């Protein structure tokens, strides 16, 4: 079994450097796709895109290591669309003449959450349409019969969560044995959520030559085993951004009192245009939304017990600036692609340092700065200290109350280490 982290560390320096002026056209992306991107003001590739697109276009299996929000969707989406379009038209025909069975897509993107499926579909759908192809998203929590109806109308690419994909396969509505390209997005998150058996269900059914593009924030454990078993001579690329992202953030660790905790959270989020708060449980998220409302702070929750329509409305209101505070459980830490989040509040401490990064990564995106605040009760301070140590952070843990004027200036205020409670 290979050690993927060691492989990445031993790779040549070119794997971790890139030309910040690389255009998509210079990377080999077809003119039609470049024009579609340019229409949305997108002309220059992000680091992970500049690193991976050429290898993906060459047909290589690719492992990309990069955090959520780094631009992976175009990194795998553009080569996938271009390869499938070329395969479908390679005999000199047209997509309409050569497109396969509606239940036998040529491309599949497998990812862990409904929100991520919707967002990837929203990005890739118009790009695929510019090449005459159709994209369908299938995920749990939505009407399966409507999804089946869309599949039967025909599609070349499917965006899917593991459970719904297998449901459709078991019902005979979908086959994956004719894939040209398989994308595994957020592979480590799928492993964390227990989806590896479903992922292998797909991989075991692939027949004939195909390309696998795997993207993940970490490449170890179950992901390492997956790559060793199912990918063929993969090329590895890494955007070493975790430390850079941590350094881009302003971190605060506050010791708060239980009776004052909600008021502290309210004071923080009202100082910013867009705030994302994380709770550990669905009930805790709902309760916090209610308590914030009593303090005059309008917020909405997003978690697994809500209907898909409710989740999509809350997310749309938040991204569309109709709602300034969103309260989420950890299921949303990797499933949200939201630009412009000013502050992330860990209302409940994250499980570990990886969860801290995943949650916190909703801010400080695409090179911008961001504020991250952890609210800690007395019995949670040691847990937070462990997270800090593993992330090489040295942030004072200071006691704070909801009437502190510093809560309005967190982007610029640096607590005195002498005031630390540990």
N, C-alpha and C positions, 0 to 999 in steps of 0.2 A: 504493500500500500504506500502511495506517495504521500509526502508531507507537503501540502499545497502551499502553506505559508513559506516553507523553506524554498520551494521552487520559485515562488515569486521574489523572495529576497535575493536569490541567486541569479535571477534574470538580468540581462544586460541593462545598462542604464537607460537605454532608449525606451524601455517599457514603462518608465516612470517619468519621462519628460515628454513634452509635446510642444508643437508650434501653436501659439495662441491665435495665430491668424489663419489657421487651416480652414478653408471653405469646404462645404460639402461636395462641391463639384471637384475640387482638387483631391478629395478622398475617393473619388470614383462613383459618386452617386449620380444617377441618371438625371438628365436635364428636367424632365417632367416633375420629378420629386423635388429637385432644387427650386424650381419655379413655385411649387406649392408651398415650400418652406419660406421662400422669400416673400410670398404674399402675406405671410404672418410675421414678417420682419425677422426671420431666422436665417442667418447666413453663415455664421461662424460656429464651428463645432466646439462643444465642451470637451474637457480632457478625456473622459472615458469614451466619447464618440471618436475623437481623433485617434485614440489608441487602438480601438477595436474594429472600426468599420472596414478598413482595408483587408484585414485577415478574414472577417466574416464574408466579405464579397468574394474572396478567393476560395471560399468553400471550407475553410478550416473550422473545426470545433473550437470554440472560444470560451474561456473562463474569465470573466471580468469581475474584479473585486472593487466595489465602490459603494458608498453609502446611498441611502434613499435620497432622491432629489438631486443626484449628480448628473442626470441626463441619460440614464440607461435606456429609457424607452426608445429614443431615437437611435441609440447605439445598436440595439438589436432590431428595431422595427424597420429602419430604412434598408439594411441589407436583406432582411427577410422578404419584404415587399418586392425588392428589385430581383432577388433570386427567383421567387415564385413566378413573377411576371415573365422573366426570361424563359423559365422552364415551360410555362404554358404556351408561349408564343414561339418557342424554339423551332418548331416544325414549319414555321412560316404562316401559321394560321392566326386566329385571333383568340382573345380570351373567351369570347362567347362561344366559339366553335370547340374549344379544347377544354373548357372548364370541367372539373370532375363532378362526381356525385355530390349533391348537397350534404350528405352525411359523411363525406370523406374529404375533409379539408386538406389543403396542401401545407398550411402553416398552423401551428398551435402555440399560443402563449399561455403557460400555466403559472398561476400566481396565487398568493394565499388568501386574499380578502376580496369581498364584494366591491368595496370602494376603489381598490386598486384596479380591479377588472374594468369598472366603469371609466376610470380615468385613462387607462391605457387605450381602451376602445375609442374614447373621445379624441385621443391624439392620433392613433393609427388609422381610424376610419376614413377621415378626409384624405389622408395621404394615399391609402390604398385605392380610394375612389378615383384619384387623379391618374391612376394606372389602370382603371377599368375593373378593379377588383372589389369584392365585398367582404366586410368584416362583421362578425356576429359575436356578441358577448353573452356567455352563459354562466350563471352563478346562483347560489342558493338564496332563498328569501324572496325570489321573484317567481312569477307564474311560469311553470315549466312548459305548459302547453303553448304559451305564446312564444317561448324560446324555440320549441320544436317547429312551430309554424315558420319562424324566421329561418331556421336551418333548411327547411324544405324548399324555401324560395331560392336557395343556393348561396354558397359562400366559399371563399378561398382560404380565409383565415378565421380562426376561432380564438377568442380570449376567454379563458375559463378558470374557475376555481376547481380544485381537485374533486370535491364531493359531487358537485353538479355534473362534472364531466363523466364520472363513473356512473351516475344515475342515468344519464343519457345513453351511455354505452350499454348498460345492462338492459335498457328498454329497446335496444336495437336501432336507436335513432342516430347514432354517431359511431364512426369508425376512425381509428387513428393509424391504421397500418399503411396508409399511403402518404404520410407526411414527407415533405421535402425538408422542412425546417421545424425543429422543436426548440422553444425558448423556455427556460426555467428561470423565472424572475423572482427575486427575493428568496433564493433557495434556502438560506439559513432560517428565515422566518417560517417557511413551510416545514422545515425540520423541527423547529421549536414548537410548532402547533400540532405536531404528530402526523403530518401529511406524507411522510416518506413512503409508506406502503402504497398510497394512491399514486405518487409520482412513479414508483417502480412499476405499478400496474400499466401505466402508459408506456414506459420504456421497454417493457417485455413484449409489447404488442407491435413495436415498430418492425417493419420488414423492409429489406432492401436498403440502399444507400440513403442516408439522410444527414443533415447537419444539426448539431446541438449547440445552442448558445446558452451558457449558464452565467447568471449574474447574481452576486451575493455580497453582503457586507462583510461576511467572514467565510473562509474556505477551509474549514476544519471539521472534525467529527463526522457526522452523518453526510455532510456535503462532500468531504474528502472521499469517503467510501463510494458515494454516488459517481463522482468524477472518475475514480479509478476503475469502476466496473463498467460504466456505460459510455464514456466519451473516448474518442479515438484520437490519439496524438494531439491533445488540445494545446493551444497556445494560451499563455497566461498574461493578463494585463492587470495592473493595479493602480488605482488613484489613491495615493497615500494621503487621505484627507481627514482621517479621524482626528489626528492631533491638530491639524490646521483648523478644522471646524471647531474643536474645543477652544482653541486660542481665539477664534473669531467671536466666541460668545463671552458675555459678561456673566459670571456665575455668582450667585448668592445662596448661602445656606443659612436659613433662619430658624432659630429655636423659638417656637411659638407655643402659646398656651391653648389648650383644647377649647376653652370657652371663647377665645379671641381669634381662632384660626380662620373661620369664614370671613370675619371682618378684615383680617390681614389680606386674604385673597382678593376680596372686593376692592380694597384700597389699591392693590397692585394693578388689577386689570383695568380699573377705571382711568389709569394714567396712560393707557396705550390704546391705539386704534384697533388692534387685532390681537387677542390673547387666546391661547390654547391651554386648558387645564387638564391634567391627567389624574384620574382616580384608578384605584386597583379593581374596584367592583362595579357592576352595573347599578346595584342599589345605591352605592355611594355616589355615583355620578348623578343619578336622578335626585337624590337628596340634596346634593350640593346645588344643583340648578334651582331647586325650590327655595333653598336658604338664601342664595344670591338674589333671587327675585324679591324676597322680603326686604332686602337691603337696597332695592331699586336697580339692581344689575340684571339686565335681561340676558339670559344665556339659554343654550339648547344642549341636550345631551346626544351623544352618538355612541351606541354600543350594540352588542349582538342580539339583544332581546327586542329591539325596535323593528318595526316593519321596514322593508327596504325603501318604501316611499318616504317614510319619516326620516330615515338616515340621509337619503339623497336631498331632501328639502333642507335639513339642518346644514348639510355641507354646502349646498348651493347658496343658502342665505349667508353663510360665513365667508365663502370665497367671493360672493358678490357684494360684500360690505353692507348687507342688510342686518347682519348680526355680528356683534363685535366680540362675543365670548362664546367659545365652544368647549364643552366638557366631554372628555373622551376616556374610554378605557384603553388598556394596552393593545387591544385588537386593532385600534386605529393608529398605533404608533408607527407602523410600517405601511399602512394602507392609505395614508393621506398625502396628497400632493398639493400643497397650498403655499403659494408665494406670499410674502409680505407679512408673515406672522412676527409680531414685534416681541412678544414675550411668551415663554413656555413656563407654566407653573406646575411643579411636581407637588400636587396637593397631598397625595400619598406617595411615599418613597418608591422608586422603581425597584424591581427585583434584584438587579445587579448592575454592573457598570455598562454592560451591553444595552440593557433596557434604558439606562440613563441616556446613552448616546442616541438610541433610536427615537426616544421621546424628544430629547432636546434638539435633534436634527430637524424638527419642523421649523425651527428658526435658524438664522445664520445660513440661509440657503443662497446658492449661486453667488457666493462671495460677499454677501451682505453681513452686517453685524446683527447680533440678537442678544436678548437677555433671558437667562434661565434662572428660575428661583425654586429652591427646595424648601418646603415648609415641614419642620421636624418637631415632633414632640420629644420629651426628654428620653424616652426609651428607644428612640430611633436615631440618636446622634452617633452611636458607635457604628451602626449600619452605614450611615452616610460617610463616616470617616473611612471605612473600607473602600467604598466606591471612589472617593477622592484619591486614595492612595493608588488604586489600580489605574486611574486615569492621569496620574502624575499631576494632580491638582493640589494646590495649597491655599484653600479659601477659608478664612476665619468663619467659625460658626457662632453667630452672635444672636443674643436674645433681642426680639423686636416685638413691638406692639402696634396695633392697628392705627394709632394716632401719631405714629412716627412720621415726620416730614420726609425722611429718607425714602419712604416707599414711593414717592412721586419722582424720584431722581435716581432710580436704580442703574440706569445706563452710565452714569458718571460717578456715582458714590462708591468709595472704597472703604469698607469697614476697617476699624483699627484692630490689628491682630491681638492687641492687649485686651480687647473686649471679648475674645473668644471664650465660649463656655467650656471648651475642651482644651 
